[in-house]
Amino acid sequence: MLCFHQIREFRPDDSAYARTIITPPAVLTAQLQALRDGGYTPVTAPALVDHLQFGTALPDRPVLLTFDDGSVTHVTAALPVLRQFGFPAAFFPMTVVLDKPDWLSSDQLRELEAAGMTIGAHSWDHQRMDQLTGDQWTEQLDAPAATLAGILGHPVDLLAYPHGMWSQEALPHVAAAGYRAAFQLSEPTDPAQPLLTIRRIMPPPTWDGPTLLGHLDSDF
């Protein structure tokens, strides 16, 4: 399971950290080509969750591609590359940024879904879910799902944790908000709650094809 963020060229004002999570389009193309050449088959998020929950079949060497935060580059730069390879992916936008400049619009979310992509939630405004209290759970979990359901016309039941961070205390709130599965970055999958702690890794733009394939083989 791979997690990407912005898909664009570097800018002079990008920080050193930003340059670890910004993927130039040519790098994304090369990494996806490496997946294809390495025998990996990208699958949809619902297919992966069905496999984990019910044991339904997946192709050999499945991989899930995910894109967090809701950058407009997910449509302008990532979607053309995904279409080039015929790969599905899942997109997890923050709802606070929807329909704002440089971020995905409601129409673009519907465009992604029409192209075979899956839309999930990524909180309202990217608060760490291992630190929420009180009314914040409704704001960060329930409200985003309702907003996205209103845009897409059907329930949204997948979540990506902001910053990839979760806690045992968060899991009952995630389940109560109606999420079927949730994706993290920080720790091994919790064997007691595997669907709510599905692990991903973030491939930096410095990884060439062999490096990416090596991490997929070793990290999972």
Short mmCIF file of the C-alpha atoms (twelve columns), coordinates in Angstrom:
data_MODEL
# 
_entry.id   MODEL 
# 
loop_
_atom_site.group_PDB 
_atom_site.id 
_atom_site.type_symbol 
_atom_site.label_atom_id 
_atom_site.label_alt_id 
_atom_site.label_comp_id 
_atom_site.label_asym_id 
_atom_site.label_seq_id 
_atom_site.Cartn_x 
_atom_site.Cartn_y 
_atom_site.Cartn_z 
_atom_site.pdbx_PDB_model_num 
ATOM 1   C CA . MET A 1   0.000   0.000   0.000   1 
ATOM 2   C CA . LEU A 2   1.495   3.269   -1.171  1 
ATOM 3   C CA . CYS A 3   0.624   6.821   -0.116  1 
ATOM 4   C CA . PHE A 4   1.298   9.895   -2.249  1 
ATOM 5   C CA . HIS A 5   0.571   13.569  -1.635  1 
ATOM 6   C CA . GLN A 6   1.152   16.402  -4.114  1 
ATOM 7   C CA . ILE A 7   2.056   15.447  -7.679  1 
ATOM 8   C CA . ARG A 8   3.981   18.376  -9.138  1 
ATOM 9   C CA . GLU A 9   7.411   19.786  -9.871  1 
ATOM 10  C CA . PHE A 10  9.461   21.159  -6.987  1 
ATOM 11  C CA . ARG A 11  9.316   24.904  -6.348  1 
ATOM 12  C CA . PRO A 12  12.145  26.998  -4.883  1 
ATOM 13  C CA . ASP A 13  10.178  27.649  -1.682  1 
ATOM 14  C CA . ASP A 14  9.501   23.963  -0.985  1 
ATOM 15  C CA . SER A 15  11.001  22.912  2.343   1 
ATOM 16  C CA . ALA A 16  13.265  19.923  2.694   1 
ATOM 17  C CA . TYR A 17  10.389  17.985  4.268   1 
ATOM 18  C CA . ALA A 18  7.976   18.984  1.498   1 
ATOM 19  C CA . ARG A 19  10.416  17.611  -1.036  1 
ATOM 20  C CA . THR A 20  10.065  14.186  0.573   1 
ATOM 21  C CA . ILE A 21  6.294   14.081  -0.047  1 
ATOM 22  C CA . ILE A 22  6.043   15.934  -3.364  1 
ATOM 23  C CA . THR A 23  6.277   13.589  -6.334  1 
ATOM 24  C CA . PRO A 24  7.103   15.064  -9.749  1 
ATOM 25  C CA . PRO A 25  4.853   13.601  -12.468 1 
ATOM 26  C CA . ALA A 26  7.783   11.930  -14.232 1 
ATOM 27  C CA . VAL A 27  8.763   10.217  -10.980 1 
ATOM 28  C CA . LEU A 28  5.198   8.999   -10.426 1 
ATOM 29  C CA . THR A 29  5.182   7.640   -13.967 1 
ATOM 30  C CA . ALA A 30  8.480   5.826   -13.391 1 
ATOM 31  C CA . GLN A 31  7.321   4.372   -10.071 1 
ATOM 32  C CA . LEU A 32  4.049   3.114   -11.562 1 
ATOM 33  C CA . GLN A 33  5.959   1.657   -14.515 1 
ATOM 34  C CA . ALA A 34  8.178   -0.160  -12.024 1 
ATOM 35  C CA . LEU A 35  5.095   -1.636  -10.375 1 
ATOM 36  C CA . ARG A 36  3.809   -2.889  -13.709 1 
ATOM 37  C CA . ASP A 37  7.207   -4.234  -14.753 1 
ATOM 38  C CA . GLY A 38  7.620   -5.866  -11.336 1 
ATOM 39  C CA . GLY A 39  4.403   -7.820  -11.703 1 
ATOM 40  C CA . TYR A 40  2.310   -5.781  -9.270  1 
ATOM 41  C CA . THR A 41  -1.374  -5.205  -9.965  1 
ATOM 42  C CA . PRO A 42  -3.012  -2.119  -8.424  1 
ATOM 43  C CA . VAL A 43  -6.409  -2.924  -6.922  1 
ATOM 44  C CA . THR A 44  -9.269  -0.780  -5.689  1 
ATOM 45  C CA . ALA A 45  -9.576  0.045   -2.014  1 
ATOM 46  C CA . PRO A 46  -12.944 -1.755  -1.698  1 
ATOM 47  C CA . ALA A 47  -11.430 -4.885  -3.290  1 
ATOM 48  C CA . LEU A 48  -8.564  -4.813  -0.794  1 
ATOM 49  C CA . VAL A 49  -10.905 -4.336  2.149   1 
ATOM 50  C CA . ASP A 50  -13.179 -7.131  0.891   1 
ATOM 51  C CA . HIS A 51  -10.124 -9.383  0.756   1 
ATOM 52  C CA . LEU A 52  -9.087  -8.499  4.297   1 
ATOM 53  C CA . GLN A 53  -12.609 -8.826  5.680   1 
ATOM 54  C CA . PHE A 54  -14.070 -11.699 3.694   1 
ATOM 55  C CA . GLY A 55  -11.100 -13.414 2.050   1 
ATOM 56  C CA . THR A 56  -12.208 -12.580 -1.486  1 
ATOM 57  C CA . ALA A 57  -9.615  -13.147 -4.183  1 
ATOM 58  C CA . LEU A 58  -7.063  -10.582 -5.293  1 
ATOM 59  C CA . PRO A 59  -4.619  -10.820 -8.203  1 
ATOM 60  C CA . ASP A 60  -1.045  -11.876 -7.566  1 
ATOM 61  C CA . ARG A 61  1.122   -9.146  -6.032  1 
ATOM 62  C CA . PRO A 62  -1.688  -6.660  -5.387  1 
ATOM 63  C CA . VAL A 63  -0.891  -3.087  -4.408  1 
ATOM 64  C CA . LEU A 64  -3.119  -0.184  -3.384  1 
ATOM 65  C CA . LEU A 65  -2.299  3.331   -4.575  1 
ATOM 66  C CA . THR A 66  -3.572  6.162   -2.367  1 
ATOM 67  C CA . PHE A 67  -3.396  9.950   -2.525  1 
ATOM 68  C CA . ASP A 68  -3.920  12.036  0.622   1 
ATOM 69  C CA . ASP A 69  -5.001  15.620  1.403   1 
ATOM 70  C CA . GLY A 70  -6.959  16.676  -1.698  1 
ATOM 71  C CA . SER A 71  -4.462  18.600  -3.844  1 
ATOM 72  C CA . VAL A 72  -5.842  19.619  -7.228  1 
ATOM 73  C CA . THR A 73  -2.757  17.898  -8.678  1 
ATOM 74  C CA . HIS A 74  -4.522  14.610  -7.999  1 
ATOM 75  C CA . VAL A 75  -6.747  15.384  -10.992 1 
ATOM 76  C CA . THR A 76  -4.422  17.527  -13.084 1 
ATOM 77  C CA . ALA A 77  -1.283  15.380  -12.731 1 
ATOM 78  C CA . ALA A 78  -2.001  12.034  -11.061 1 
ATOM 79  C CA . LEU A 79  -5.187  11.070  -12.894 1 
ATOM 80  C CA . PRO A 80  -3.605  11.254  -16.378 1 
ATOM 81  C CA . VAL A 81  -0.786  8.952   -15.250 1 
ATOM 82  C CA . LEU A 82  -3.221  6.512   -13.647 1 
ATOM 83  C CA . ARG A 83  -5.278  6.500   -16.835 1 
ATOM 84  C CA . GLN A 84  -2.120  5.901   -18.870 1 
ATOM 85  C CA . PHE A 85  -1.518  2.666   -16.956 1 
ATOM 86  C CA . GLY A 86  -5.160  1.768   -16.383 1 
ATOM 87  C CA . PHE A 87  -4.551  1.743   -12.621 1 
ATOM 88  C CA . PRO A 88  -7.201  2.410   -9.964  1 
ATOM 89  C CA . ALA A 89  -6.426  4.408   -6.829  1 
ATOM 90  C CA . ALA A 90  -8.061  5.836   -3.711  1 
ATOM 91  C CA . PHE A 91  -8.167  9.537   -2.879  1 
ATOM 92  C CA . PHE A 92  -8.561  10.918  0.639   1 
ATOM 93  C CA . PRO A 93  -9.224  14.685  0.689   1 
ATOM 94  C CA . MET A 94  -9.593  16.904  3.715   1 
ATOM 95  C CA . THR A 95  -13.057 18.443  3.475   1 
ATOM 96  C CA . VAL A 96  -11.968 21.878  4.757   1 
ATOM 97  C CA . VAL A 97  -10.122 22.536  1.475   1 
ATOM 98  C CA . LEU A 98  -12.725 21.334  -1.026  1 
ATOM 99  C CA . ASP A 99  -13.673 23.842  -3.725  1 
ATOM 100 C CA . LYS A 100 -10.811 26.172  -2.770  1 
ATOM 101 C CA . PRO A 101 -7.960  27.274  -5.086  1 
ATOM 102 C CA . ASP A 102 -5.284  24.595  -5.579  1 
ATOM 103 C CA . TRP A 103 -7.513  21.935  -4.008  1 
ATOM 104 C CA . LEU A 104 -10.022 19.470  -5.409  1 
ATOM 105 C CA . SER A 105 -13.507 20.660  -6.240  1 
ATOM 106 C CA . SER A 106 -16.714 18.745  -5.724  1 
ATOM 107 C CA . ASP A 107 -16.948 18.227  -9.479  1 
ATOM 108 C CA . GLN A 108 -13.398 16.852  -9.550  1 
ATOM 109 C CA . LEU A 109 -14.242 14.344  -6.828  1 
ATOM 110 C CA . ARG A 110 -17.107 13.139  -8.992  1 
ATOM 111 C CA . GLU A 111 -14.736 13.065  -11.972 1 
ATOM 112 C CA . LEU A 112 -12.289 10.860  -10.053 1 
ATOM 113 C CA . GLU A 113 -15.046 8.491   -9.053  1 
ATOM 114 C CA . ALA A 114 -16.393 8.330   -12.611 1 
ATOM 115 C CA . ALA A 115 -12.869 7.355   -13.697 1 
ATOM 116 C CA . GLY A 116 -12.970 4.297   -11.428 1 
ATOM 117 C CA . MET A 117 -11.274 5.832   -8.407  1 
ATOM 118 C CA . THR A 118 -12.420 5.524   -4.783  1 
ATOM 119 C CA . ILE A 119 -13.012 8.551   -2.547  1 
ATOM 120 C CA . GLY A 120 -12.516 8.327   1.205   1 
ATOM 121 C CA . ALA A 121 -12.280 10.815  4.068   1 
ATOM 122 C CA . HIS A 122 -9.159  12.410  5.539   1 
ATOM 123 C CA . SER A 123 -10.725 14.381  8.412   1 
ATOM 124 C CA . TRP A 124 -12.012 17.929  8.206   1 
ATOM 125 C CA . ASP A 125 -8.760  19.854  8.685   1 
ATOM 126 C CA . HIS A 126 -5.990  17.295  9.195   1 
ATOM 127 C CA . GLN A 127 -5.964  17.033  12.991  1 
ATOM 128 C CA . ARG A 128 -4.042  14.077  14.392  1 
ATOM 129 C CA . MET A 129 -6.528  11.428  15.492  1 
ATOM 130 C CA . ASP A 130 -4.360  10.219  18.337  1 
ATOM 131 C CA . GLN A 131 -4.957  13.603  20.013  1 
ATOM 132 C CA . LEU A 132 -8.677  14.336  19.549  1 
ATOM 133 C CA . THR A 133 -11.131 14.825  22.418  1 
ATOM 134 C CA . GLY A 134 -14.802 15.631  22.972  1 
ATOM 135 C CA . ASP A 135 -16.694 17.183  20.082  1 
ATOM 136 C CA . GLN A 136 -13.655 16.939  17.832  1 
ATOM 137 C CA . TRP A 137 -14.548 13.353  16.924  1 
ATOM 138 C CA . THR A 138 -17.794 14.432  15.275  1 
ATOM 139 C CA . GLU A 139 -16.079 17.333  13.516  1 
ATOM 140 C CA . GLN A 140 -13.181 15.254  12.207  1 
ATOM 141 C CA . LEU A 141 -14.925 11.920  11.499  1 
ATOM 142 C CA . ASP A 142 -18.700 12.189  11.096  1 
ATOM 143 C CA . ALA A 143 -18.922 15.554  9.348   1 
ATOM 144 C CA . PRO A 144 -16.386 14.756  6.591   1 
ATOM 145 C CA . ALA A 145 -18.144 11.493  5.770   1 
ATOM 146 C CA . ALA A 146 -21.457 13.346  5.534   1 
ATOM 147 C CA . THR A 147 -19.964 16.070  3.341   1 
ATOM 148 C CA . LEU A 148 -18.429 13.573  0.927   1 
ATOM 149 C CA . ALA A 149 -21.627 11.497  0.846   1 
ATOM 150 C CA . GLY A 150 -23.534 14.614  -0.120  1 
ATOM 151 C CA . ILE A 151 -21.119 15.314  -2.972  1 
ATOM 152 C CA . LEU A 152 -20.948 11.732  -4.268  1 
ATOM 153 C CA . GLY A 153 -24.488 10.595  -3.588  1 
ATOM 154 C CA . HIS A 154 -23.588 7.515   -1.549  1 
ATOM 155 C CA . PRO A 155 -22.027 6.680   1.829   1 
ATOM 156 C CA . VAL A 156 -18.278 7.067   2.260   1 
ATOM 157 C CA . ASP A 157 -16.839 4.397   4.552   1 
ATOM 158 C CA . LEU A 158 -13.051 4.586   4.124   1 
ATOM 159 C CA . LEU A 159 -10.711 6.835   6.110   1 
ATOM 160 C CA . ALA A 160 -7.048  7.796   5.931   1 
ATOM 161 C CA . TYR A 161 -5.668  9.045   9.240   1 
ATOM 162 C CA . PRO A 162 -4.142  12.542  9.033   1 
ATOM 163 C CA . HIS A 163 -0.365  12.312  9.402   1 
ATOM 164 C CA . GLY A 164 -0.940  8.539   9.308   1 
ATOM 165 C CA . MET A 165 -1.357  8.638   13.100  1 
ATOM 166 C CA . TRP A 166 -3.908  6.657   15.113  1 
ATOM 167 C CA . SER A 167 -4.405  5.375   18.650  1 
ATOM 168 C CA . GLN A 168 -6.337  2.643   20.387  1 
ATOM 169 C CA . GLU A 169 -8.624  5.328   21.790  1 
ATOM 170 C CA . ALA A 170 -9.450  6.514   18.274  1 
ATOM 171 C CA . LEU A 171 -10.589 3.158   16.908  1 
ATOM 172 C CA . PRO A 172 -14.038 2.988   18.586  1 
ATOM 173 C CA . HIS A 173 -14.777 6.513   17.353  1 
ATOM 174 C CA . VAL A 174 -13.747 5.577   13.815  1 
ATOM 175 C CA . ALA A 175 -16.015 2.536   13.898  1 
ATOM 176 C CA . ALA A 176 -18.907 4.474   15.438  1 
ATOM 177 C CA . ALA A 177 -18.677 7.071   12.662  1 
ATOM 178 C CA . GLY A 178 -19.397 4.303   10.150  1 
ATOM 179 C CA . TYR A 179 -15.991 3.729   8.648   1 
ATOM 180 C CA . ARG A 180 -15.456 0.209   7.413   1 
ATOM 181 C CA . ALA A 181 -11.691 0.522   7.108   1 
ATOM 182 C CA . ALA A 182 -8.974  3.049   7.838   1 
ATOM 183 C CA . PHE A 183 -5.435  3.514   6.574   1 
ATOM 184 C CA . GLN A 184 -2.404  4.592   8.606   1 
ATOM 185 C CA . LEU A 185 1.318   5.128   8.156   1 
ATOM 186 C CA . SER A 186 2.895   4.893   11.565  1 
ATOM 187 C CA . GLU A 187 2.900   1.345   12.909  1 
ATOM 188 C CA . PRO A 188 2.332   -2.307  12.050  1 
ATOM 189 C CA . THR A 189 -1.285  -3.305  11.517  1 
ATOM 190 C CA . ASP A 190 -3.049  -4.030  14.804  1 
ATOM 191 C CA . PRO A 191 -4.008  -7.732  14.696  1 
ATOM 192 C CA . ALA A 192 -7.028  -7.002  16.919  1 
ATOM 193 C CA . GLN A 193 -8.338  -4.288  14.552  1 
ATOM 194 C CA . PRO A 194 -6.730  -5.002  11.181  1 
ATOM 195 C CA . LEU A 195 -9.351  -3.208  9.081   1 
ATOM 196 C CA . LEU A 196 -8.960  0.043   11.009  1 
ATOM 197 C CA . THR A 197 -5.145  0.032   10.946  1 
ATOM 198 C CA . ILE A 198 -4.232  -0.889  7.372   1 
ATOM 199 C CA . ARG A 199 -0.611  0.126   6.880   1 
ATOM 200 C CA . ARG A 200 0.805   2.158   4.018   1 
ATOM 201 C CA . ILE A 201 4.233   3.531   3.171   1 
ATOM 202 C CA . MET A 202 5.134   6.831   1.496   1 
ATOM 203 C CA . PRO A 203 7.563   6.359   -1.394  1 
ATOM 204 C CA . PRO A 204 9.742   9.495   -1.574  1 
ATOM 205 C CA . PRO A 205 10.599  10.878  -4.998  1 
ATOM 206 C CA . THR A 206 14.161  9.672   -4.538  1 
ATOM 207 C CA . TRP A 207 13.103  6.024   -4.844  1 
ATOM 208 C CA . ASP A 208 13.787  4.526   -8.228  1 
ATOM 209 C CA . GLY A 209 11.916  1.473   -9.445  1 
ATOM 210 C CA . PRO A 210 14.112  -1.212  -7.851  1 
ATOM 211 C CA . THR A 211 14.114  0.641   -4.521  1 
ATOM 212 C CA . LEU A 212 10.320  0.907   -4.542  1 
ATOM 213 C CA . LEU A 213 9.904   -2.778  -5.345  1 
ATOM 214 C CA . GLY A 214 12.418  -3.696  -2.660  1 
ATOM 215 C CA . HIS A 215 10.453  -1.798  -0.015  1 
ATOM 216 C CA . LEU A 216 7.178   -3.381  -1.086  1 
ATOM 217 C CA . ASP A 217 8.763   -6.813  -0.764  1 
ATOM 218 C CA . SER A 218 10.403  -6.108  2.599   1 
ATOM 219 C CA . ASP A 219 7.895   -3.815  4.316   1 
ATOM 220 C CA . PHE A 220 4.826   -5.967  3.696   1 
# 
